[in-house]
Amino acid sequence: MNNVFIIAEAGVNHNGSLDMALRLIDAAKEAGADAVKFQTFKSEAVISLDAPKAEYQKTTTGTSESQLDMVRKLELSAQDHEKLLQYCKDKDILFLSTPFDEQSADLLVHQLKVPQLKVPSGELTNAPFLLKIASYGLPVIVSSGMSTLGEIELALGVLAFGFLKLQHKPDENAFRDAFASDAGQAILKEKITLLQCTTEYPAAFSQVNLKVMDTLQAAFELPIGLSDHTPGYAIPLAAVARGAVLIEKHFTLDRNLPGPDHMASLEPHELKAMVEGIRQVSVAIGSGCKRPAQDEIGNRTIARRSLVAKQAMKKGEIWNENNLACKRPGDGVSPYRYWDFIGQPANRDYRIDEKLDARQE
């Protein structure tokens, strides 16, 4: 069975409201997700005064404010995070959050004791931050939106360098050497899950490129998943069928709420349907060995056929195409022996539709 880990990505869809964040946890739990994930950041540490909004952000939140002003309203305090963590514990769902700066990463690791971290697509080339993330030694989910294979390899090299706690000067050559080393490869396989991602909200189906999951698996031999931004949930189901071991999907209480990510998110009933669909697909994937399924074995006799007399026959009459047929059930002589009987005499009398004896005389 393919056990897919499902992250319900609340992100910033709480709109800066602790109450809404708690309701998002309720929705994630009700949907059956394995984890609910938020985003942890200090706006000024992430976004400069001159940073423009993305086009999708202009569409969803207008152009009257800067990206920094928009994101400031979406911050949650350390105290809010503690309340969310405790609420997740009470609800028995894993709390996760994506850090976007070192102070936020410290909060998540040292104060909230999260069991793993997420590197978002936008930070894939942020080498100092990647090194900081690796310094904690926790498992890391790496999202690969907007990237090339070379950029992914270099980012993995930074993480390998950090995981191994190498003491020489960090630079591109050192990162490449860490990636290429046996120790680096071993620790990446132990620590990293790599996600295909298309960084657009919502992402067009034509831009998803699920076959990249195969490419990533072949190139890096790491567990592969999908961070999905498409409308609906058909693509996550397809990704699971292609071998994804982790699915991350944005969700919201209401797509009509104000904010940058609501329009590209599932509503609670859709999230629940996605989780149910993933669980069904996971069970259906199976082992790859073609053999009768346990539940269908009993139907073989019912559905298959045996050789029968097409009409009443007397002993000694010759079997031919007009008096020999293949009919259900399949517990008699196999139709593969049809030609063995053609031209041979019946060994006894047969009534119409009676199954033939296996022997010939």
CORLINNOR-V563163 format. One record per residue. N is the residue number from 1. RES is the residue in one small letter. SS is DSSP state (hx for helix, st for strand, lp for the rest). OMEGA is omega in degrees with one decimal (999 if undefined). Layout:
BEGIN
n=N res=RES ss=SS omega=OMEGA
n=N res=RES ss=SS omega=OMEGA
END
This chain:
BEGIN
n=1 res=m ss=lp omega=178.4
n=2 res=n ss=lp omega=-177.7
n=3 res=n ss=lp omega=-177.6
n=4 res=v ss=lp omega=177.6
n=5 res=f ss=st omega=-174.4
n=6 res=i ss=st omega=176.8
n=7 res=i ss=st omega=171.9
n=8 res=a ss=st omega=-173.5
n=9 res=e ss=st omega=175.1
n=10 res=a ss=st omega=178.0
n=11 res=g ss=st omega=178.0
n=12 res=v ss=lp omega=-178.0
n=13 res=n ss=lp omega=171.2
n=14 res=h ss=lp omega=179.5
n=15 res=n ss=lp omega=179.1
n=16 res=g ss=lp omega=-177.6
n=17 res=s ss=lp omega=177.4
n=18 res=l ss=hx omega=180.0
n=19 res=d ss=hx omega=179.1
n=20 res=m ss=hx omega=177.5
n=21 res=a ss=hx omega=178.2
n=22 res=l ss=hx omega=178.2
n=23 res=r ss=hx omega=175.3
n=24 res=l ss=hx omega=176.2
n=25 res=i ss=hx omega=177.5
n=26 res=d ss=hx omega=-177.8
n=27 res=a ss=hx omega=178.9
n=28 res=a ss=hx omega=178.5
n=29 res=k ss=hx omega=179.9
n=30 res=e ss=hx omega=-179.3
n=31 res=a ss=hx omega=-179.6
n=32 res=g ss=lp omega=178.1
n=33 res=a ss=lp omega=177.7
n=34 res=d ss=lp omega=-177.1
n=35 res=a ss=st omega=169.8
n=36 res=v ss=st omega=-173.6
n=37 res=k ss=st omega=176.6
n=38 res=f ss=st omega=176.6
n=39 res=q ss=st omega=-175.6
n=40 res=t ss=st omega=-175.6
n=41 res=f ss=lp omega=166.2
n=42 res=k ss=lp omega=-169.3
n=43 res=s ss=hx omega=-176.3
n=44 res=e ss=hx omega=179.0
n=45 res=a ss=hx omega=-174.1
n=46 res=v ss=hx omega=-168.3
n=47 res=i ss=lp omega=178.0
n=48 res=s ss=lp omega=179.8
n=49 res=l ss=lp omega=-174.2
n=50 res=d ss=lp omega=-176.6
n=51 res=a ss=lp omega=178.7
n=52 res=p ss=lp omega=171.4
n=53 res=k ss=lp omega=169.3
n=54 res=a ss=lp omega=-178.0
n=55 res=e ss=hx omega=179.9
n=56 res=y ss=hx omega=177.2
n=57 res=q ss=hx omega=175.5
n=58 res=k ss=hx omega=180.0
n=59 res=t ss=hx omega=-173.6
n=60 res=t ss=hx omega=-175.0
n=61 res=t ss=hx omega=177.9
n=62 res=g ss=lp omega=-175.5
n=63 res=t ss=lp omega=-174.9
n=64 res=s ss=lp omega=-180.0
n=65 res=e ss=lp omega=178.0
n=66 res=s ss=lp omega=174.8
n=67 res=q ss=hx omega=-179.6
n=68 res=l ss=hx omega=-180.0
n=69 res=d ss=hx omega=178.4
n=70 res=m ss=hx omega=-174.2
n=71 res=v ss=hx omega=178.7
n=72 res=r ss=hx omega=-176.5
n=73 res=k ss=lp omega=-175.4
n=74 res=l ss=lp omega=179.3
n=75 res=e ss=lp omega=170.2
n=76 res=l ss=lp omega=-178.6
n=77 res=s ss=lp omega=175.6
n=78 res=a ss=hx omega=178.8
n=79 res=q ss=hx omega=175.7
n=80 res=d ss=hx omega=179.7
n=81 res=h ss=hx omega=179.2
n=82 res=e ss=hx omega=178.8
n=83 res=k ss=hx omega=177.7
n=84 res=l ss=hx omega=178.8
n=85 res=l ss=hx omega=-178.9
n=86 res=q ss=hx omega=-179.8
n=87 res=y ss=hx omega=176.4
n=88 res=c ss=hx omega=177.0
n=89 res=k ss=hx omega=179.6
n=90 res=d ss=hx omega=-178.1
n=91 res=k ss=hx omega=179.5
n=92 res=d ss=lp omega=171.9
n=93 res=i ss=lp omega=-174.9
n=94 res=l ss=st omega=174.5
n=95 res=f ss=st omega=173.6
n=96 res=l ss=st omega=173.5
n=97 res=s ss=st omega=177.7
n=98 res=t ss=st omega=174.9
n=99 res=p ss=st omega=178.1
n=100 res=f ss=lp omega=178.7
n=101 res=d ss=lp omega=-173.0
n=102 res=e ss=hx omega=179.0
n=103 res=q ss=hx omega=179.1
n=104 res=s ss=hx omega=177.3
n=105 res=a ss=hx omega=177.2
n=106 res=d ss=hx omega=178.4
n=107 res=l ss=hx omega=-177.1
n=108 res=l ss=hx omega=-174.3
n=109 res=v ss=hx omega=-171.1
n=110 res=h ss=hx omega=-176.3
n=111 res=q ss=hx omega=-176.0
n=112 res=l ss=lp omega=174.9
n=113 res=k ss=lp omega=177.5
n=114 res=v ss=lp omega=-176.1
n=115 res=p ss=lp omega=178.7
n=116 res=q ss=st omega=-177.3
n=117 res=l ss=st omega=178.1
n=118 res=k ss=st omega=170.9
n=119 res=v ss=st omega=179.6
n=120 res=p ss=lp omega=-175.1
n=121 res=s ss=hx omega=-177.3
n=122 res=g ss=hx omega=-178.5
n=123 res=e ss=hx omega=-174.7
n=124 res=l ss=lp omega=179.1
n=125 res=t ss=lp omega=-179.5
n=126 res=n ss=lp omega=-171.5
n=127 res=a ss=hx omega=178.8
n=128 res=p ss=hx omega=179.4
n=129 res=f ss=hx omega=177.5
n=130 res=l ss=hx omega=179.3
n=131 res=l ss=hx omega=176.7
n=132 res=k ss=hx omega=179.7
n=133 res=i ss=hx omega=-178.9
n=134 res=a ss=hx omega=-175.9
n=135 res=s ss=hx omega=-179.8
n=136 res=y ss=lp omega=179.1
n=137 res=g ss=lp omega=-178.7
n=138 res=l ss=lp omega=170.2
n=139 res=p ss=st omega=-175.6
n=140 res=v ss=st omega=170.8
n=141 res=i ss=st omega=-177.2
n=142 res=v ss=st omega=177.4
n=143 res=s ss=st omega=-167.7
n=144 res=s ss=lp omega=179.1
n=145 res=g ss=lp omega=175.0
n=146 res=m ss=lp omega=-169.2
n=147 res=s ss=lp omega=170.4
n=148 res=t ss=lp omega=176.1
n=149 res=l ss=hx omega=179.8
n=150 res=g ss=hx omega=178.1
n=151 res=e ss=hx omega=177.1
n=152 res=i ss=hx omega=-179.8
n=153 res=e ss=hx omega=-179.5
n=154 res=l ss=hx omega=177.5
n=155 res=a ss=hx omega=177.2
n=156 res=l ss=hx omega=175.6
n=157 res=g ss=hx omega=176.2
n=158 res=v ss=hx omega=-179.1
n=159 res=l ss=hx omega=177.5
n=160 res=a ss=hx omega=177.7
n=161 res=f ss=hx omega=-179.6
n=162 res=g ss=hx omega=178.5
n=163 res=f ss=hx omega=-177.5
n=164 res=l ss=lp omega=179.6
n=165 res=k ss=lp omega=178.7
n=166 res=l ss=lp omega=-169.9
n=167 res=q ss=lp omega=-179.0
n=168 res=h ss=lp omega=-173.5
n=169 res=k ss=lp omega=176.3
n=170 res=p ss=lp omega=173.4
n=171 res=d ss=lp omega=-173.8
n=172 res=e ss=hx omega=179.5
n=173 res=n ss=hx omega=179.2
n=174 res=a ss=hx omega=179.6
n=175 res=f ss=hx omega=178.9
n=176 res=r ss=hx omega=178.3
n=177 res=d ss=hx omega=179.3
n=178 res=a ss=hx omega=179.0
n=179 res=f ss=hx omega=-174.5
n=180 res=a ss=hx omega=-175.7
n=181 res=s ss=lp omega=176.7
n=182 res=d ss=hx omega=-179.9
n=183 res=a ss=hx omega=178.8
n=184 res=g ss=hx omega=178.8
n=185 res=q ss=hx omega=-178.8
n=186 res=a ss=hx omega=-176.2
n=187 res=i ss=hx omega=174.0
n=188 res=l ss=hx omega=178.9
n=189 res=k ss=hx omega=178.9
n=190 res=e ss=hx omega=-167.4
n=191 res=k ss=hx omega=-164.2
n=192 res=i ss=st omega=162.7
n=193 res=t ss=st omega=-173.3
n=194 res=l ss=st omega=-176.6
n=195 res=l ss=st omega=164.8
n=196 res=q ss=st omega=-177.3
n=197 res=c ss=st omega=170.9
n=198 res=t ss=lp omega=-172.4
n=199 res=t ss=lp omega=172.3
n=200 res=e ss=lp omega=-170.9
n=201 res=y ss=lp omega=-6.3
n=202 res=p ss=lp omega=177.2
n=203 res=a ss=st omega=176.6
n=204 res=a ss=lp omega=179.7
n=205 res=f ss=hx omega=-177.9
n=206 res=s ss=hx omega=-177.5
n=207 res=q ss=hx omega=-171.9
n=208 res=v ss=lp omega=176.5
n=209 res=n ss=lp omega=-178.4
n=210 res=l ss=lp omega=179.5
n=211 res=k ss=lp omega=175.9
n=212 res=v ss=hx omega=176.1
n=213 res=m ss=hx omega=177.6
n=214 res=d ss=hx omega=-179.8
n=215 res=t ss=hx omega=179.8
n=216 res=l ss=hx omega=179.3
n=217 res=q ss=hx omega=180.0
n=218 res=a ss=hx omega=-175.9
n=219 res=a ss=hx omega=-170.0
n=220 res=f ss=hx omega=178.5
n=221 res=e ss=lp omega=178.6
n=222 res=l ss=lp omega=170.9
n=223 res=p ss=st omega=-173.5
n=224 res=i ss=st omega=176.4
n=225 res=g ss=st omega=-176.9
n=226 res=l ss=st omega=166.1
n=227 res=s ss=st omega=-167.2
n=228 res=d ss=st omega=178.5
n=229 res=h ss=lp omega=-179.5
n=230 res=t ss=st omega=172.9
n=231 res=p ss=lp omega=177.3
n=232 res=g ss=lp omega=-175.8
n=233 res=y ss=lp omega=176.7
n=234 res=a ss=hx omega=-175.3
n=235 res=i ss=hx omega=174.5
n=236 res=p ss=hx omega=177.9
n=237 res=l ss=hx omega=178.3
n=238 res=a ss=hx omega=179.7
n=239 res=a ss=hx omega=177.7
n=240 res=v ss=hx omega=178.1
n=241 res=a ss=hx omega=178.0
n=242 res=r ss=lp omega=174.4
n=243 res=g ss=lp omega=177.9
n=244 res=a ss=lp omega=178.4
n=245 res=v ss=lp omega=179.0
n=246 res=l ss=st omega=175.1
n=247 res=i ss=st omega=175.2
n=248 res=e ss=st omega=-175.8
n=249 res=k ss=st omega=176.9
n=250 res=h ss=st omega=173.8
n=251 res=f ss=st omega=-176.8
n=252 res=t ss=st omega=173.8
n=253 res=l ss=lp omega=-177.1
n=254 res=d ss=lp omega=-178.6
n=255 res=r ss=lp omega=-178.3
n=256 res=n ss=lp omega=177.8
n=257 res=l ss=lp omega=175.5
n=258 res=p ss=lp omega=179.7
n=259 res=g ss=lp omega=-170.8
n=260 res=p ss=lp omega=-168.8
n=261 res=d ss=lp omega=-174.1
n=262 res=h ss=hx omega=-175.4
n=263 res=m ss=hx omega=-179.0
n=264 res=a ss=hx omega=-173.8
n=265 res=s ss=lp omega=173.2
n=266 res=l ss=st omega=170.0
n=267 res=e ss=st omega=-171.5
n=268 res=p ss=hx omega=-178.7
n=269 res=h ss=hx omega=177.7
n=270 res=e ss=hx omega=176.5
n=271 res=l ss=hx omega=179.1
n=272 res=k ss=hx omega=178.7
n=273 res=a ss=hx omega=177.9
n=274 res=m ss=hx omega=-179.6
n=275 res=v ss=hx omega=179.3
n=276 res=e ss=hx omega=179.0
n=277 res=g ss=hx omega=178.9
n=278 res=i ss=hx omega=179.0
n=279 res=r ss=hx omega=179.7
n=280 res=q ss=hx omega=179.2
n=281 res=v ss=hx omega=-179.7
n=282 res=s ss=hx omega=179.2
n=283 res=v ss=hx omega=-174.8
n=284 res=a ss=hx omega=-175.5
n=285 res=i ss=hx omega=174.8
n=286 res=g ss=lp omega=-172.0
n=287 res=s ss=lp omega=-175.2
n=288 res=g ss=lp omega=178.1
n=289 res=c ss=lp omega=-179.2
n=290 res=k ss=lp omega=177.0
n=291 res=r ss=lp omega=180.0
n=292 res=p ss=lp omega=174.4
n=293 res=a ss=lp omega=-176.4
n=294 res=q ss=hx omega=-175.4
n=295 res=d ss=hx omega=-177.3
n=296 res=e ss=hx omega=-176.3
n=297 res=i ss=lp omega=-179.0
n=298 res=g ss=lp omega=-178.9
n=299 res=n ss=hx omega=-178.6
n=300 res=r ss=hx omega=-179.9
n=301 res=t ss=hx omega=-177.2
n=302 res=i ss=hx omega=-170.9
n=303 res=a ss=hx omega=-177.2
n=304 res=r ss=lp omega=-171.6
n=305 res=r ss=lp omega=175.5
n=306 res=s ss=st omega=174.3
n=307 res=l ss=st omega=179.3
n=308 res=v ss=st omega=173.8
n=309 res=a ss=st omega=-179.3
n=310 res=k ss=lp omega=177.3
n=311 res=q ss=lp omega=178.0
n=312 res=a ss=lp omega=-176.0
n=313 res=m ss=st omega=172.9
n=314 res=k ss=lp omega=177.6
n=315 res=k ss=lp omega=178.5
n=316 res=g ss=lp omega=175.8
n=317 res=e ss=lp omega=-173.9
n=318 res=i ss=st omega=176.5
n=319 res=w ss=lp omega=176.8
n=320 res=n ss=lp omega=-175.1
n=321 res=e ss=lp omega=-178.6
n=322 res=n ss=lp omega=-177.7
n=323 res=n ss=lp omega=179.6
n=324 res=l ss=st omega=-176.6
n=325 res=a ss=st omega=175.2
n=326 res=c ss=st omega=-178.2
n=327 res=k ss=st omega=173.7
n=328 res=r ss=lp omega=3.6
n=329 res=p ss=lp omega=-173.8
n=330 res=g ss=lp omega=-177.9
n=331 res=d ss=lp omega=178.5
n=332 res=g ss=lp omega=-178.7
n=333 res=v ss=lp omega=-176.6
n=334 res=s ss=st omega=173.6
n=335 res=p ss=hx omega=176.1
n=336 res=y ss=hx omega=-179.9
n=337 res=r ss=hx omega=-178.5
n=338 res=y ss=hx omega=-174.7
n=339 res=w ss=hx omega=175.2
n=340 res=d ss=hx omega=-175.9
n=341 res=f ss=hx omega=-178.5
n=342 res=i ss=lp omega=180.0
n=343 res=g ss=lp omega=179.9
n=344 res=q ss=lp omega=179.3
n=345 res=p ss=st omega=175.0
n=346 res=a ss=lp omega=-176.5
n=347 res=n ss=lp omega=179.8
n=348 res=r ss=lp omega=174.2
n=349 res=d ss=lp omega=176.3
n=350 res=y ss=st omega=171.5
n=351 res=r ss=lp omega=-179.1
n=352 res=i ss=lp omega=179.6
n=353 res=d ss=lp omega=177.3
n=354 res=e ss=lp omega=179.6
n=355 res=k ss=st omega=179.8
n=356 res=l ss=lp omega=171.0
n=357 res=d ss=lp omega=-179.6
n=358 res=a ss=lp omega=-175.7
n=359 res=r ss=lp omega=172.3
n=360 res=q ss=lp omega=176.4
n=361 res=e ss=lp omega=999
END
